[in-house]
Amino acid sequence: MTTDIIDQGRNNRTAVGVACGVGAGALWGLVFLAPELARDFNPLQLTVGRYLAYGLIAGALLAPRWKAVTSRIGRGDWLNLFWLGLTGNTLYYILLSGAVQTGGIAMTSLVIGFLPVAVTIIGSRDHGAVPLRRLHLPLLLCIAGAVCIGWQALAAPAATSHVTRLIGFGCAVGALASWTFFAVSNARRLRQLEAVSAHDWNLLTGVVTGAQSLLLLPVALLIASGAQHEAGDWMRLAGVSVGVAVLASIVGNNLWNRMSRLLPLTLVGQMILFETLFALIYGFAWERRLPTVIEALAFLLVVLSVATCLRAHRAGPGVAHEGA
């Protein structure tokens, strides 16, 4: 009886965690569209605009409870927030925007699609994680899906030079490394920090990221001084920045942080696949076309990867570590 209650509680946590992961992926997929919506602005300007908006909104939401929230974190937590803001937001989005604008959404999605593999391999050593030997099938399906996702883009005639596409690929790899560090570090810290809610941790991250963007603002304005932008262009950038800040950074990050507290890191890694999946769906809508056979196959592989990973976690951490 007691065992059944424990299993039910674990399954409920997993279901809620997966739902939060899907929601975060749906909102995060929008960030791949932002560089296309404001293509006449460079990656630094897009990043500063988005995270200044994120920081201002987060600061406004925290203002009534600022002393109460900040009294529960120490100097080490502020340093941790600095690195999380830098790797998961500022640096990541500069690299991601550069990758989308020079290499395209599909190529960028291919590279970012390997995030689950990187996070799952690192997370397999965490306490309560399913050992890597039980995740071979989900990882293979994930890799196969990621390869299919980018096959069309790599095989299609290039609209830009090889050098430009190579720069885009390098930016995408850098974004992959940056966000892998963020995903692992953030999930581990959230499990250790019980005094601050997932929502408040996200808002604190936004305040720190906004401060980083404020320091980069003079550089972004200096670059903008040589470009010809009308008032309407700046309004469009502001609209895109606020929209992405609210949907992806405030709501999406909050869902992700809630998920990170509910799921083991090996399963957290698989949830990143939904960002890739939704990014492609939005990309198809932007291009006004249906997915090809290869892209449809990639969708199926992504779903199977997550489903088999969920199945591997049903036994629970105790069984998962047996013989490991």
C-alpha positions in Angstrom: 0.0 0.0 0.0 2.8 2.4 1.0 4.8 1.4 -2.1 1.7 2.1 -4.3 1.3 5.6 -2.8 5.0 6.4 -3.3 4.9 5.2 -6.9 1.7 7.3 -7.5 3.4 10.3 -6.1 6.5 9.8 -8.3 4.3 9.3 -11.4 2.4 12.5 -10.6 5.6 14.5 -10.2 6.9 13.1 -13.5 3.6 13.9 -15.3 3.6 17.5 -14.0 7.3 17.9 -14.8 6.9 16.6 -18.4 3.9 19.0 -18.9 6.1 21.9 -17.7 8.9 20.8 -20.0 6.5 20.7 -23.0 5.2 24.2 -22.2 8.7 25.6 -21.8 9.7 24.0 -25.1 6.7 25.5 -26.9 7.6 29.0 -25.6 11.3 28.7 -26.1 10.9 27.6 -29.7 9.7 31.2 -30.4 13.3 32.5 -29.8 14.3 30.9 -33.1 11.8 33.1 -34.9 12.9 36.4 -33.2 16.1 36.8 -35.3 14.1 36.4 -38.5 11.4 38.9 -37.3 14.1 41.5 -36.7 16.7 40.4 -39.2 17.9 44.0 -39.8 19.3 44.1 -36.2 22.5 42.2 -35.3 22.7 39.4 -32.6 24.1 41.8 -29.9 21.2 44.3 -30.4 18.6 41.5 -30.3 20.2 40.1 -27.1 20.4 43.5 -25.4 16.8 44.3 -26.3 15.4 41.0 -25.1 17.3 40.9 -21.8 16.8 44.5 -20.9 13.1 43.8 -21.2 13.5 40.6 -19.2 15.4 42.4 -16.5 12.9 45.3 -16.2 9.9 43.0 -16.1 11.6 40.7 -13.6 12.7 43.7 -11.4 9.1 45.1 -11.4 7.7 41.7 -10.4 10.3 41.3 -7.6 10.2 44.9 -6.3 7.4 44.4 -3.7 9.2 41.4 -2.2 12.8 42.4 -3.0 14.1 42.4 0.6 12.3 39.2 1.6 13.6 37.3 -1.4 17.2 38.5 -1.5 17.6 37.9 2.3 17.3 34.2 1.5 20.3 34.0 -0.8 24.0 34.6 -0.2 27.0 36.0 -2.1 27.7 32.6 -3.6 24.1 32.6 -5.0 24.6 36.0 -6.7 27.8 34.7 -8.3 25.9 31.6 -9.5 23.2 33.8 -10.9 25.8 35.8 -12.8 27.2 32.8 -14.5 23.7 31.3 -15.2 22.6 34.7 -16.7 25.7 34.9 -18.8 25.8 31.3 -20.2 22.0 30.6 -20.3 20.9 34.0 -21.6 23.4 36.7 -22.7 26.1 34.6 -24.4 23.7 31.9 -25.5 21.3 34.2 -27.3 24.1 36.2 -29.0 25.4 32.9 -30.4 21.9 31.5 -31.2 20.9 34.7 -33.1 24.1 34.7 -35.0 23.6 31.0 -35.9 20.0 31.6 -37.1 20.9 34.6 -39.2 24.0 33.0 -40.9 23.1 29.3 -40.9 19.3 29.2 -40.8 16.7 27.9 -38.4 17.0 24.2 -39.5 20.8 24.0 -39.2 20.7 25.8 -35.8 18.0 23.4 -34.6 20.1 20.4 -35.7 23.0 21.5 -33.5 20.9 22.6 -30.5 19.0 19.2 -30.9 22.1 17.5 -29.4 21.5 19.3 -26.1 19.6 16.3 -24.7 22.6 14.0 -25.4 25.0 16.3 -23.7 22.8 17.0 -20.6 21.8 13.3 -20.2 25.4 12.1 -20.3 26.5 14.6 -17.7 23.4 14.0 -15.6 23.8 10.3 -15.5 26.2 10.6 -12.7 23.9 12.6 -10.5 22.2 11.1 -7.4 18.8 9.6 -8.3 19.6 9.5 -12.1 18.9 6.6 -14.3 22.3 5.0 -15.3 23.5 5.6 -18.9 23.3 1.9 -19.8 19.5 2.1 -19.5 19.3 5.2 -21.8 21.0 3.9 -24.9 17.8 3.6 -26.9 16.5 7.2 -26.0 19.9 8.7 -26.8 20.1 6.8 -30.1 16.6 8.0 -31.1 17.5 11.5 -30.1 20.7 11.5 -32.2 18.8 10.0 -35.2 16.1 12.7 -34.8 18.6 15.5 -34.7 20.4 14.2 -37.8 17.1 14.0 -39.7 16.2 17.5 -38.5 19.3 19.0 -40.2 19.6 16.7 -43.2 17.2 18.8 -45.3 19.1 22.0 -44.5 22.5 20.5 -45.1 21.5 18.8 -48.4 19.5 21.8 -49.8 21.2 24.3 -52.0 22.9 27.0 -49.8 21.6 30.6 -50.1 24.8 31.8 -48.5 28.5 31.1 -48.9 30.3 28.2 -47.3 32.2 30.5 -45.0 29.0 32.2 -43.8 27.4 28.8 -43.1 30.6 27.7 -41.3 30.4 30.8 -39.1 26.8 29.9 -38.4 27.7 26.4 -37.5 30.4 27.6 -35.1 27.9 29.9 -33.4 25.5 27.1 -33.0 28.1 24.8 -31.4 29.1 27.6 -29.1 25.4 28.1 -28.1 25.2 24.3 -27.5 28.1 24.4 -25.1 26.9 27.5 -23.4 23.4 26.2 -22.7 24.6 22.7 -21.7 26.5 24.4 -18.9 23.4 26.4 -17.9 21.0 23.5 -18.0 23.2 21.3 -15.8 24.2 24.0 -13.3 20.8 25.5 -13.0 19.1 22.2 -12.4 21.6 21.2 -9.7 21.4 24.5 -8.0 17.6 24.5 -7.9 17.6 21.2 -6.1 20.0 22.5 -3.4 18.3 25.9 -2.9 15.0 25.3 -1.1 14.5 28.8 0.4 13.7 30.4 -3.0 10.9 29.3 -5.3 11.6 28.4 -8.9 9.7 31.5 -10.0 11.7 33.8 -7.8 15.0 32.2 -9.0 14.0 32.9 -12.5 13.2 36.5 -11.7 16.5 36.9 -9.9 18.2 35.5 -13.0 16.3 38.1 -15.1 17.5 41.0 -12.9 21.2 39.8 -13.2 20.8 39.2 -17.0 19.3 42.7 -17.4 22.2 44.2 -15.6 24.6 42.4 -18.0 22.6 43.7 -20.9 22.8 47.2 -19.5 26.6 47.0 -19.6 26.4 45.9 -23.2 23.9 48.7 -24.2 26.6 51.3 -25.1 28.3 48.8 -27.5 24.9 47.9 -29.1 24.1 51.6 -29.5 27.5 52.3 -31.0 27.0 49.6 -33.6 23.5 50.9 -34.3 24.8 54.4 -35.0 26.2 53.3 -38.4 23.0 51.6 -39.5 19.9 53.1 -41.1 16.9 52.3 -38.9 13.6 54.1 -39.0 11.4 54.7 -35.9 9.2 51.8 -37.1 12.2 49.4 -37.1 13.0 50.3 -33.4 9.3 49.8 -32.5 9.4 46.3 -34.1 12.6 45.5 -32.2 11.0 46.6 -29.0 7.8 44.6 -29.7 9.9 41.4 -30.5 12.1 42.0 -27.4 9.1 42.4 -25.0 7.2 39.5 -26.5 10.2 37.1 -26.2 11.0 38.4 -22.8 7.5 37.7 -21.4 6.7 34.5 -23.2 10.1 32.8 -23.3 12.1 34.3 -20.4 9.4 35.0 -17.8 6.8 32.2 -18.4 9.0 29.7 -20.3 11.9 29.9 -17.8 9.5 29.5 -14.9 8.0 26.4 -16.3 11.6 25.1 -16.9 12.7 25.7 -13.4 9.6 24.0 -12.0 10.4 21.0 -14.2 14.0 21.0 -13.1 12.9 20.5 -9.5 10.5 17.7 -10.4 12.6 15.5 -12.8 16.0 13.9 -12.6 18.7 15.5 -14.8 18.7 12.6 -17.2 15.0 13.3 -18.0 15.5 17.0 -18.0 17.9 16.6 -20.9 15.2 14.9 -22.9 12.8 17.7 -22.4 15.0 20.1 -24.3 13.9 18.2 -27.5 10.6 20.0 -27.3 12.3 23.3 -27.9 13.8 21.9 -31.1 10.5 20.4 -32.1 8.5 23.6 -31.7 11.3 25.7 -33.3 10.9 23.6 -36.4 7.1 23.8 -36.4 7.3 27.6 -36.1 10.0 27.6 -38.8 7.6 25.7 -41.2 4.8 28.2 -40.4 7.2 31.1 -41.1 8.2 29.5 -44.4 4.6 28.5 -45.2 5.2 24.9 -46.0 4.6 21.4 -44.7 7.5 19.2 -43.3 9.2 16.9 -45.7 9.3 13.1 -45.2 12.7 13.3 -43.5 11.5 16.1 -41.2 8.3 14.2 -40.3 10.5 11.2 -39.5 12.5 13.5 -37.2 9.3 14.4 -35.3 8.5 10.8 -34.8 12.0 10.0 -33.6 11.8 12.9 -31.1 8.6 11.7 -29.7 9.9 8.1 -29.4 13.1 9.4 -27.7 11.1 11.1 -25.0 8.7 8.2 -24.6 11.4 5.6 -24.2 13.3 7.9 -21.7 10.1 8.2 -19.6 9.7 4.4 -19.6 13.3 4.1 -18.4 12.5 6.4 -15.5 9.4 4.6 -14.3 11.3 2.1 -12.2 12.5 4.9 -10.0 16.0 5.8 -8.8 16.4 2.9 -6.5 15.9 0.3 -9.2 17.7 2.5 -11.7 20.9 2.4 -9.7 20.8 -1.3 -9.1 24.0 -2.8 -10.2 25.4 0.5 -11.5 
